Amino acid sequence: MKISIRDKIHSAFNVINGLMVVVALTGVLALLAVIHQGNQAVGVGARLNVVGLEIEASNLKAGEFEKEFLLNIKGKGVEKSRQEYAAKVTPEVATIDRLCAEGARIARTGEDRARFQEIRTLARVYTKAFEGLVAAKEKRGFVDTGAEGDFRNAVHTIEAKISHSDKGEIAMLTLRRSEKDYIMRGLPELITSTHENVKKLKAALQAAPMPASDRTAALESADVYDENFSVLVAADREVDSKMAAYEAAGGELETASAAVAKAGYKASEASLAASSTTAWIAILLGGLLSVGSVGAGIRYGSRISTDIIHPVKTLTDVAERASLGDLSLNVAHTCDDEIGDLQDSLARLVTAVRFYRTENEELAEEMKGAKQ
């Protein structure tokens, strides 16, 4: 198949243009990849960082409300403190749960998703522990509520019945002293001494000069006091147990919240690093394709030079020698294009000149022989 010089030049330029298009497309795709990575760094990594900080902030707010609840029980009572402070913990925990759900949804790694799920679990454990603490505080009560209120009511009944008994009043004062020492200090030996003082009070009531009905009522109140004091002790132990569970859960939640905030920052850094890596890969790939395009251009330029300039130079040499009378040369057909046609034409021309030259030489020889 004959291929013209024009077609060869067009083919070379098409190849070079195609390589340039590939380089351009690669650059555009690489740029889009870098932009995508950058958006992830800002959109995902930064959002994870914000989510972690918001979780930590909500956890701190919940902790403030819990401390306010515990600090204000003695001043405002359990019920009012629960309404003003403890009730505000639940919305903060709900916010933590919502933020964890968002974080798990947008997280890019299984480790980050597991971390958010862990916080959701810890938040539920923490909420349950705090609710248990609140319930234990309500059961224990303060002054006139709960177990403490019940045994204080019993105390008031006894005090009203023994107002005219010195021994009874002394026994009652001794009992109240041990009771208050226990409430303030919580030592186990004070529990035993309080129960012993109840027995002493009952003995004093038995010996006190009072109507039988008042003695019976006072003794029954002493038994109620003793029972309610035991309930108070049990409630205090439950409070201590719930407090320990609550503090443990709160500590774990606080640690996990701080960790997820740091993880969000690291995720942002990782996205930026990935963006930088993609950019360098794009630069390297673009550079390699550019070098390849230059190499292809040089190769095709050299090929065109070989296919056109060398045959033309050969034909020029043949024409020069032929013009000087050297007709012994053979012009070979080496190209399937316009230069090949020129080679054929020059070959025919040399053959024709050689033929006419030979005829002229033979005619001159004949004429020379005729003259002789």
Beta strands, then each sheet from edge to edge (+ up, - down):
end
